[in-house]
Amino acid sequence: MKKLLIFFLTFYPFFVSADTWVCLMEDTVDKSKVSLVFLKKDKEYFAIFNDIKVPVLKTYEDSVYLHLNQAFKEYSMTTVINKKTNDSKTAFFSMTGEYEQSLSRGTCDRF
């Protein structure tokens, strides 16, 4: 399960622009720490993976919460950021073989 989570949550360079969220997450099961970077450019969100921008869908935003979703084939990941407290949670799941899932908690800073 950790390998599947790392598929989406890998360590990668931090890119800072006008609207960037840099998150440090901790898996609730194995306590591994991973970084997430979300970049907003031209009203679209991207996650940065090894210098590659991966599209992210913003499904909800108000003055408090930002919801970002990624999906590819049988994998899905959702991150919810509390913009007031900087707390965040990320849920990951996969439909391959055995149903696998993971939850990470952490904080995100906006640059």
N, C-alpha and C positions, 0 to 999 in steps of 0.2 A: 504494500500500500504506500509506503514511503516513496518508492520510485515513481509511482503515479503522481503523487503530490509534487514531487520535485520536477516532474514534467512541466507543470505550470509555475511552480514556485522555486525558481533557481536564483542563485546569486548572479547579478549582472550589474553592469556599470550604472551609475546614477546620472540621469540626464535632467538638468534643471531648466525650466522655462517659466513662462508667466503663470502657468497653472499646472503644477506637478505635485502629486502626492507620493511621498516616500514612506513606505510602511515597513515596520519590523514586526514579524508575526512569530508566534510560538505555537507549535502543534500541541493540541490538548492531550494527545495520547503519548507520543514518544518524546515530547518536549524539545524537538529540534527547532532551531530558529532559521527563518528564511526571510528574505527581503522581497518586497514588491514595489515596483515603480509604475505609477499611472501618469500618463502625460496627456494633457488636453491640448489639441492643436486644431485650429479652424473648426471649433465646436464639436470635434470628434475626440473620443478617448482611445488611447492605446496603452498596452502594457509593453514594457521594454524587456526583451529577452536577448541577451548576447548581441547587442547592437541591431536587433530586428524589432520593428514595431508590429505588434500583434493587435488587430482591432478588438476593441472592447465596447460592448453595448451599454450605454447608460439607460437603465430602465426606470429610474426614479431619482428625483432630486428636489429638495426643498431647502429651507434655511438651516435645517438640522442634519438631514441624512442625504447621503449619496450612495446609490446602488449601482455597482458595475458588474457586468456578466461577461464571461467568456465561454465559448462552447466550440468543440471540435470533435467530430465523429461521436464516439461514445463517452467523451469527457465533458464535464461541465464544472465551472467554478464561479461562485458569486462572492463578491466582497461588499460589505456594507460599512461605510465610514460615518461616524458621528462627527460632524464638522465643528460642533461646539466643544466637545471633550477630547477629540482626536482618537477616541477608542475605535477599534474596528474588529470585525469578525469576517473570516473567509471560510466558506464551505466548499468542499471539493467532493465530487463523486464520479464514479466510472461504472459503466455497465458491462465491462469486459469480464469474462469468466465469472468469478465470484463478485457479487456486488460489493464495491469498496467505497468507503467514504472517509472524510477527514474534516475536522474543524480546527481552525487556528484563530487565536486571539492575539491582539497586539495594539499598537498605536501607529498613527499616520501623521506626518507633518506635511503641511502645505507650503510650497515655495512658489 
